[in-house]
Amino acid sequence: MASHIGKLPVDIPAGVEVKIEGQSFSVKGAKGSDSYEIPEGITAAVADNQIVLTPVDDLRPTRAKHGLARAIVASMVKGVHDGYTKTLDIVGTGYRAVMKGKGIEFSLGYSHTIT
């Protein structure tokens, strides 16, 4: 039995460069670059423009690392290709938020603002 998440290959989008050297994995794209040390017991390979991670045995800790490694690799590929965004919804009457430089200043009904 293998990890359900780990079994899925990670697609490599156009413009993303992947390099695997032993247990060292690095990815480079338009939004930057990142590297990761793949855990022992997991091997990685690139085939048909996809990254495939396979466990060397079927022990429970290896299966857990398998799913974790695949999720981290997929997140890295997404990060260097698309980047990350976070949408914040402020729900309530009388609440207000204003961008101040790179930060956010909240007015939440207190006598002072919260940054």
N, C-alpha and C positions, 0 to 999 in steps of 0.2 A: 504494500500500500504506500503510495507516495503522497506528498502534499498536494492538495487541490490547487492552491495558488501557484506553487512551484512548477507544476506541470505545464502551465501556460507559457508559450514563448513570448518574448518582448519584441515587438516590431521596431525596426530602426527607421525613423523618418529620414527623408532626404535632407542633406545638409548636416547630419550628425555623424561624427567620426568615432568609432569604437575601437579600443585597443585592449587586448587581453594578453598579459604576460605572466604565466604561472597563475598565482592567486591574486595578482594585481589587476584591477579592472579600471579603465579610465574612459571617459566620454567627453567629447568636445562638440559644441554647437554654437549657434548664433548668440545665445544668451550667456555663454560662459563655458567653463569646464569643471569637471568634478572627478574624483577618484574614490575607489573603495577597495578594501582588502576582502576578497571573498573568503568566507569561513572554510576551515579545513573540513574535508568530507564532501565538498560541493565543487563540481567542475563546471566551467563555463566555456561555451564555444559559439561562434557566429556561423550560421548556416542559412542560406536563402534570405539574406537581409533581415534575419531575426537572431536574437540572443537566446540561446537555450541553456538552461542551468539543469544539471543532473546530479543527483546524490550518488555517492559511491556505495552506500549500503542503505538498508531499510530500517535502521534503528530510530527510535522516537526523537532523540535530540537532533539527529541529522535531518529528519523530516521537518522539524521546526525551523532549523537553520535554512533549509531549502526554501521554504515559503518566505521567510524573512529576507533572504538574499535576493530572491526574485522581485519582491516588493520594493526593496531599496534600489535595485537596478532599474526597474520600471520608473520609479520616481526620479531618478537621476536623468534618464533619457528625456522624460517629460520636462524637467526643469531646464535643461540646456537647450531644448527646442522651443518650448512655449513660454517658459517662465512660470511664475506663480502669482496668483491674485487672491485677495481675500475680500469678500463683500460683507459689509457690516450693516445689519438692519437694526435701526433704533425704533423700538415700538413703545408708544406711550404718549400721553398728553403732556405737553410742556417741555419735553426733552429736546435739546438742541446740541448739535455738534458742528464745529467749525475747524477747518484745516488751518493750522498755524505752522508754516514751514513744512517740515516732514512729520510733524506730530498732529494729534487731534486734541482739541479742547472741548470738553463736555460740560454742558450746563444741565445738571440733573436735579435741580430743586434745592441744592444746598446753598449756603451763604457764599460759597466760593466755587470757582470752576475747577474741574478735574482734568489734568493733562496726562 
